Amino acid sequence: MDFALPETALAVQEGVRAIGARYDHAYWSRLEEEHRFPWEAWRDLAAGGWLGLTVPEEYGGGGQGLLELAVACETLAASGGTGGIFLYILTPGFGATTLARHGTEAQRAQILPGVASGDTQFCMALTEPDAGSDALRIRTRAVRDGADFLITGQKIWISGLENADWMVAITRTVPAAEATPRTSGFTLFLVDVKEAVAAGTLRYTPIPKMGSNVVTSSQVFLDAVRVPAENVIGEVDRGFSVLWDVLNPERVLAAAGGVGTADAALDVAVRYAKERTVFGRPIGSNQAIQFPLAQIKAKAELARLMTYKAAWLFDQGLPCQTETTIAKLTGAQVGWEAANQAFQTFGGMAYSKEYPVERLFRDSRIAKNIPVAEELVLAHIGTQVLGLPRSY
C-alpha cells in the first residue's frame, strides 16, 4: 500500500500552487464582491494545462485521472480560491471527465480540445424544484421528434450557466411513474447552451445567494430545447449508470475543495494566532486557541486521505460510491469547521472584510448542503454500509 502521491499529482500540485500564488485572498474577495468570474485565474490555469488534466492526450489534454484533478482543486482552494472550486467541478469534472468516459468519438473530437485549451466551459443540470436529493423524481422530459429530441422542464441551482457552452442535461425519457426499475428511463444529453438561448428555448434567472458569487447559480427553464440524437451521452433510457460517473467525480472534487478550504482557513488562522498579542503574549499560545486548530489539522489530513482514496478507486474503475460519499461528508465538515474556528480565532475582526475569514466562512458553509445534503450522506452510510432499515 503506497500513500505517496504519484509524480503526476505532485507536478499538478506544484503547478497549480504556483498559479494560486499569483491570486491571493484579496483577489478572490474582490471578485466575490464584484460577482465576477475569475477570468485571469482561469486563463492561467488553462495555459498551464491544469484545466485539461482529464482530457485524453489525443485531444490536447493531460490524459490523467480524477486523482490529479482532485489535487488541482484542493491546491487552488488552499491558495485562497475557495470559490474557484467551481472552476474544477463544472468544466473539468462535468465536462472532460464525463466525455472521456462516456462520450462518442465525435463528441470528444468536437468538444474536448476546447476544454483543454480553456475555450469551452460546461455546466450540469440535474436538480429541480421538486427533485433535489431525490433525483429519481426528476420530471424534465426528453421526447423524440424525428432525428432529434425535445427537452422540456425546469432546473434549479444550476451553476456556471452564464459562461457555459455546453450543458450536461439529465432528463427522463420514461416518466418516473412508468419506469421499471425506477433507475431506468434516464437519458443524458449535451445541450448547446448558446444555441438554445439564442433560439429562446432556454431561459435562466440568476439566484441571489450568500456566497460563492464568482459563479452564478440559476433557475433554468427549458421549453422544447431541440437536441440532435447524436448528443446523447451513453444510451437512451440507460443513463443512470452514466449519471453516477458524473456524481462521483463531483463529490470527490467537492471533498477536495473542502480539504483545500480547511488548509486556507488554517493558514490564515495560524498566522493571525502567532501575530495577535493579548495580555502580553500571542493568542496562539493559549490552548483554547491552539487545541481546536490542531484538532482541525488532524481532521483535514483524514479527509484528504479519504478524498485521494475515492479518486483512486474511480480511476481504477472500481466501485466507489460509498468512498466518494464519505469523502464528501468529511471534506465538507472539516472545511466548515476550519472556517468557523478561523472566525473564532480572529474574534471581532473576523466580521471585517479587511480579512478573508468572512468569505471563507460563507464559501465553506454551503458544502454541507451540496452536492448532496449531509443528512442524506449519513442515511446512505446507515442503510447501505451499516445495513440499517431505510428511513426514507
N, C-alpha and C positions, 0 to 999 in steps of 0.2 A: 504494500500500500504506500503510494508516494503522494505526500502532501505538498510537494514543491510545485509551483505554477510552471507550466511549460514555457519554453523560451518565447513562443509566440505571444503568450499572455503577458509575459514580462516586458516584451517590446511594446505591446499596446499600452501597458501601464505607464511606461516611460514616455511614450509619445503623447498620450493624452494629458499626462501630468504637465508636460512642457507647454502644451497649449492652454491648459487650465490656469497656469501661472500668469498668462497674459490677461486673463479675465477674472479680476478679483471680486471680492464681495460687493464692492462699490458698483461695479459694472452690473452685476445681476440685480442688485437693489434698485439701480436706476431704471433698468428695463422693466422691472416689476412695477415701478411707479408709472412708467410711461405705457404700460400694457403693450410692449413691443417685442417682437420676435428677435432672438439673438443672432441676427444675420452674420455678424462679424465672427462669432464663435463657430457658427455653422459652416461658413466658408473655409475657415482654417482647419476644422476637423475634416471636411471633405478633401481639401488639398493634401492633407497628410495621409489620406486613405483610411481614416478612422471611422467613417460612416459606412463604408462598403465592406466591412470585415467579413460578413457572411455571404456576400455576393461571390459566386464562383469565379475563379480566375479568368475563365474564358470570356467573362462579361466585364472585366476590368476591376474585379474586386479582390479581396484578400483570400478567399477560399477557406476561411476559418469558421469556428463554431460559436455556439451560444456562450461558451465559457469566456472566450476573448471579448465578445460583445458585452457580457456582464461586467468584466473587468473595466472596460472602457466607460460604461455607465457609472459604475461605482467611483472611478477615478475622477470623472467630471464633477460628480456631486460633491466629492470630498474637497475639491478645489474651491467650492462655494457655489457651484452651479446647480443647486438643488432643483430649481425649476427646469434646468436643462435635462433632467432625467427624461422628459418627454421627447427630446431630440432622438434618443435611442429607442424608446418604446415604439414611437409612431412609424418611422420610416425604416430603420434597420430591422426592427422587431416585426411589426405587422407586415411590412413590405418585403424586404430582402429575404428574411428567414422563411417566410411563408412560401414565396415563389421558388426559392432554392429547393424546397422540399416537394412542393405540390404543383408548381407552375408547369405549363406546357413549354416546349421548346420555343414556340412562337412568342408566348407571353414573356419568357425570360429574356429572349433576344430583344424584344421591343422595349422593355421597361428597366431591366436591371443595370444596363450601362449608365442610365441617368441617375439611378440610386447611388451607384458607386462614385459618380462624379459630383454628387450633391445637387444636381439639377432637377431631380424628381423627388417629390415628397408624397407621403401616404397618411391616411387616417383609417380607422376601422370603426364600423357601425354595427354594434350588437344590441346595446341597452335600449329599452323602450320605456315609455312612461309607466306601463303596467307590467313590465317584464324586466326587472333588474337582475337580482340574484337568481331568479327562476327563469333561466334562459330558454328552457323548453317551451315556455308560453309565448314566445315572440309571435307577433301577428303580421309583420311585414311580409307581403306575398310577392312572389315572382311567378308570372303566368306566361306560358308560351304564346308567342304571336309570330307565326311563321318561323323564320330563322333566328328570331330574337326572343328575348324575354322582356316583359314589362314589370317593373318593380314599383309597388305602391305600399306606403306605410309611413310610420313616424319613428324616429330615433331620438334619443336624448343623451346629453353629456358626451357628445362626440367631439373629441379634442383634435385640434390641428387642422380642421376642415378649411379654414381660411387660406392656407398655403398649399393644401393638398392637390396633387394632380390626379391621384387615384385613391379610391375608397375600397377597402375590403368590406363588402356588404354581406351581412348574414341574413338570409331570408328563409321563409317557409315556402317550399314548392308543394308541400302537402300540409294542410292545416293541422294544428296540434290535436284537435278533436278526432281527426281521421287517421292519424299516424299510429302505426303498429309495427314495432315498438315506438315509444314516444320519442326516441332519439332518431327515428327515421324522418325523411321528408325535409331535411335541411339542405340548402344549397348556398354555396359561397360564390360571390361574383366580384369581378373587377369592374368598378364603375368609374368611367371617365368623368371626374368631378367638374372640370371646367366646361366640358361639352354639355353636361346635364344642366349646369347653372345657366349657360347661355341659352339653352332650349327652354328654360323656365320650368323644367320638370323637377328640379331640385332646389329647394329654398332652405335657408338656415337663419336662425336668430341666436346671436351670442348670449350666453347666460352670465349676468354679473356674478362674480364669485369672490371669495375671501382671499385666495392666494393663487400661486402658480399662474399668474397672468401673463407670462411670456408666451403662452399659447392660449387661444380662446377655447372654450367648450360651448357647444351649441346644441340647440334643439333643431332637428332636421326633419324636413317634410319631403317625401318622395312621392311624386304624382305621375305614375306611369312612366318612370325613367326607362328609356329603351336601352337594352344592353344586348349585344350580339352573343349568340350561344358560345362562341369561342372564348368568351370572357369568363366562363365558369371555371372556378378553381377546384380541381378534383372532379368529382362526378355529381351529376344531378341527383338529388334526393339522398345522397350518401355523404353529405358534407360534415356530419358530426365529428368524425374522426379527424378531419382536416381542422375543424374548429379547435380541437384540443391542441393541435400543433400551432395554433395562434395564441391560445390562452396560456399554455405552459410557458412559452418564452416571455409573455407579458408579465407573468408572476415572478419569473426569475429576474427580469430586468427591474421590476418594482422592488424586489428584495434587495438587489444590488444598489439601487438608488437609496433605499433606507439605510443600508450599511454605510454608503458614502456620506449620507446626511449626518449620520452619527459621528463619523470621522470629522466632518466640517464643524459640527456643533462642539465636539470635544476640543478641537483645536482652539476655537475662539474662547471657550470657557476656561481652558487651562492657561492660556496666555493671560487672560484677564485676572485669573486667580493668583498668578505669580506677580502681577504688576500692582494690583489694587491693595493698598495698605490701610488697615483699620486697627485701631488700638495698638499701633506700633509694630505691626507685623503683617506679612502678606496673608490675605484671606485663605489662600490655598494651604496654609499650614494648619488650618482648623479642620479637624476630622469631619465636621458637619458638611464641609465643602468637599474635602478630599475623597472621603469614602464613597459618596454617591457617584462621583466621576469615575472612580476606579471600578465600581460595580458595572457601570455602563460600558467601560472599555472591555471588560470580560464578556459581557453580553454581545457586544459588537463582533468580537472575534468568533464567538459561537455562531452568530447569524451569518458571518462571512463564510465559514466552513460549510454551512448548510446550503448557502447560495451556490457556492462552487460545486458542491456535490450534485445538486439538482441540475445545474447546467451541464455537468459532465455526463450525467445519465441521459439527458436529452440528446446530447451529441453522439452518444453511443447507440441511440435508437432503443433504449431500454425504458420500461415503464417508469414514470417519474411524477405522476400526478400528486401523490402524497408528499413527495420531497419538495416539489415546487410550491405546494400549498403551505408546508411548514416553513419553507424559506421565506415566503411572502409574509407569513404571520410574524416570524421573529425579526425580519428585516424592518417591517413597518413599526413594530413595537419599539425596537431599540432606536430607530430614527426619531420617533416621537419622544421617547424618554430622554434621549440626549439633548434634544432641542428644549424640552421642558426644564431639564436640570441646568442647561446653559442659561436659560431665562432666570432661574432662581439664583444662579451664581452671580449674575450681573446686578441683582437687586432692582432698584427702581430704574436704573439706567437701561435695563432690558426693554423698557417701554419706549425708549427713544429710538427714532430712526437713524440716529447717528451711528448706531451699531447694527450689525446684520441679524442680531438674535431674533428680533420680532419677525423678520422674513423667514428665517429657519423654522420658527415656531409655527407659522401659518402653512408653509410648504409641507412640513412633516406631518401635520395632523390628518390631512386627507388620506394619507397612505393606509390608515387603519380602516378606511371605508372602501377604497378602491385598490386594485381592480376587482376585488371581492371582499365583502364585509368580514370583519374579524369573527363575528358570531357564526357566519356560515362556514368559515375555515374550521372553527372549533367543532361545529356539528359534523363536518366531514371527517375530522380526526376521530371524533367519538364514535361515529357509526361505521365508517369504512376501515378504520385502523383498529379501534378497540372492540368493534363488534357490538356496540350498544344499540338499543332499539332506536329507530328513527323518531325524531321529534317534529318532522315537517313532511 
